[in-house]
Amino acid sequence: MTQTPAEPRRYRLDATLSGSPALVDGSFRTPTREDLPLLGALMWDAYRGTPDERDAGDGVASAVAEIRLTFDGEYGPFLPEASFVAEEDGRPVAAALVTVWRGTPLLAFVFTASSHTGRGLARRLIHATMGALAELGYDRLSLAVTEDNARARALYESMGFVKVPA
Ligand SMILES: CC(C)(COP(=O)(O)OP(=O)(O)OC[C@H]1O[C@@H](n2cnc3c(N)ncnc32)[C@H](O)[C@@H]1OP(=O)(O)O)[C@@H](O)C(=O)NCCC(=O)NCCS
């Protein structure tokens, strides 16, 4: 497929889950549909101004719609058992949302409130996801990353994700 110059270049990264330790983190919980409005607001806040802003659409409403689509199976069945929300004072501040795309778990979205980045939240959420998936019997977690998203790439690569040949 030919890409227009405006289209960011993406590639797939995979991590092997065998040996991923299950991480029990009492501050994380499973996302539900009741979280949609707050998760949408959080997603827009996190993605706004980053190389992946367009993934959240053009505002809170489209971010809510995107998360609703994720819950509804747009990227394969949503996997609540391996998806997590981090809260502070009862409000979501970061989330990792996982689906199963063609049999392989997909980290569809991970995002941290702009006020809470750099504290290890995304790293801990992804660890929790990997541990939960290993316990469910999966051996791989896949994701798509944008070449320009240096921050996300550094995070994923430090967690053992490697590029999958196209
Ligand atoms: C990418 C994102 C999820 C990271 O969330 P976070 O909670 O700040 O991440 P963490 O604090 O767990 O940081 C983990 C790693 O990210 C990288 N990182 C964090 N802040 C960084 C910065 N300012 N510059 C470069 N790398 C950075 C580092 O590798 C860091 O590792 P370290 O903990 O050893 O320093 C967050 O910035 C975000 O929501 N971005 C917008 C949405 C997005 O791009 N999602 C990914 C789409 S593929």
The ligand as a Tripos MOL2 file, in Angstrom:
@<TRIPOS>MOLECULE
LIG
   48    50     1     0     0
SMALL
NO_CHARGES

@<TRIPOS>ATOM
      1 C1          3.8800    6.8520   25.7760 C.3       1 LIG1
      2 C2          3.1590    6.9960   27.1360 C.3       1 LIG1
      3 C3          2.0520    5.9310   27.2050 C.3       1 LIG1
      4 C4          4.1890    6.7490   28.2340 C.3       1 LIG1
      5 O1          3.4820    6.8010   29.4720 O.3       1 LIG1
      6 P1          4.2340    7.0370   30.8740 P.3       1 LIG1
      7 O2          3.2910    6.6270   31.9390 O.co2     1 LIG1
      8 O3          4.8130    8.3890   30.9130 O.co2     1 LIG1
      9 O4          5.4180    5.9980   30.7330 O.3       1 LIG1
     10 P2          6.4020    5.5750   31.9020 P.3       1 LIG1
     11 O5          6.4860    6.6190   32.9550 O.co2     1 LIG1
     12 O6          6.0360    4.1830   32.2900 O.co2     1 LIG1
     13 O7          7.7780    5.5990   31.1630 O.3       1 LIG1
     14 C5          8.2430    4.4520   30.5870 C.3       1 LIG1
     15 C6          9.3320    4.7650   29.5860 C.3       1 LIG1
     16 O8          8.8620    5.6750   28.6160 O.3       1 LIG1
     17 C7          9.9890    6.4010   28.1310 C.3       1 LIG1
     18 N1          9.7910    7.7880   28.4690 N.ar      1 LIG1
     19 C8          9.0310    8.3240   29.4400 C.ar      1 LIG1
     20 N2          9.1180    9.6630   29.4160 N.ar      1 LIG1
     21 C9          9.9380    9.9660   28.3800 C.ar      1 LIG1
     22 C10        10.4260   11.1710   27.8110 C.ar      1 LIG1
     23 N3         10.0710   12.3660   28.3040 N.pl3     1 LIG1
     24 N4         11.2590   11.0970   26.7580 N.ar      1 LIG1
     25 C11        11.6270    9.8900   26.2310 C.ar      1 LIG1
     26 N5         11.2020    8.7180   26.7500 N.ar      1 LIG1
     27 C12        10.3720    8.7620   27.7950 C.ar      1 LIG1
     28 C13        11.1860    5.8680   28.8430 C.3       1 LIG1
     29 O9         11.7010    4.7670   28.1010 O.3       1 LIG1
     30 C14        10.5820    5.3870   30.1190 C.3       1 LIG1
     31 O10        11.4400    4.4500   30.6900 O.3       1 LIG1
     32 P3         12.0430    4.7110   32.1580 P.3       1 LIG1
     33 O11        10.8690    4.5150   33.0880 O.co2     1 LIG1
     34 O12        13.0930    3.6720   32.3030 O.co2     1 LIG1
     35 O13        12.5580    6.1330   32.1800 O.co2     1 LIG1
     36 C15         2.5540    8.4140   27.3390 C.3       1 LIG1
     37 O14         3.5480    9.3710   27.0740 O.3       1 LIG1
     38 C16         1.3260    8.6940   26.4870 C.2       1 LIG1
     39 O15         0.2020    8.5100   26.9090 O.2       1 LIG1
     40 N6          1.5620    9.1720   25.2200 N.am      1 LIG1
     41 C17         0.4440    9.4490   24.3250 C.3       1 LIG1
     42 C18        -0.2120    8.1800   23.8510 C.3       1 LIG1
     43 C19         0.7490    7.2760   23.1160 C.2       1 LIG1
     44 O16         1.6200    7.7150   22.3760 O.2       1 LIG1
     45 N7          0.5630    5.9620   23.3240 N.am      1 LIG1
     46 C20         1.3480    4.9510   22.6460 C.3       1 LIG1
     47 C21         0.8370    4.7660   21.2790 C.3       1 LIG1
     48 S1          1.7550    3.4810   20.4060 S.3       1 LIG1
@<TRIPOS>BOND
     1     1     2 1
     2     2     3 1
     3     2     4 1
     4     2    36 1
     5     4     5 1
     6     5     6 1
     7     6     7 2
     8     6     8 1
     9     6     9 1
    10     9    10 1
    11    10    11 2
    12    10    12 1
    13    10    13 1
    14    13    14 1
    15    14    15 1
    16    15    16 1
    17    15    30 1
    18    16    17 1
    19    17    18 1
    20    17    28 1
    21    18    19 ar
    22    18    27 ar
    23    19    20 ar
    24    20    21 ar
    25    21    22 ar
    26    21    27 ar
    27    22    23 1
    28    22    24 ar
    29    24    25 ar
    30    25    26 ar
    31    26    27 ar
    32    28    29 1
    33    28    30 1
    34    30    31 1
    35    31    32 1
    36    32    33 2
    37    32    34 1
    38    32    35 1
    39    36    37 1
    40    36    38 1
    41    38    39 2
    42    38    40 1
    43    40    41 1
    44    41    42 1
    45    42    43 1
    46    43    44 2
    47    43    45 1
    48    45    46 1
    49    46    47 1
    50    47    48 1
@<TRIPOS>SUBSTRUCTURE
     1 LIG1         1 GROUP 0 **** ****
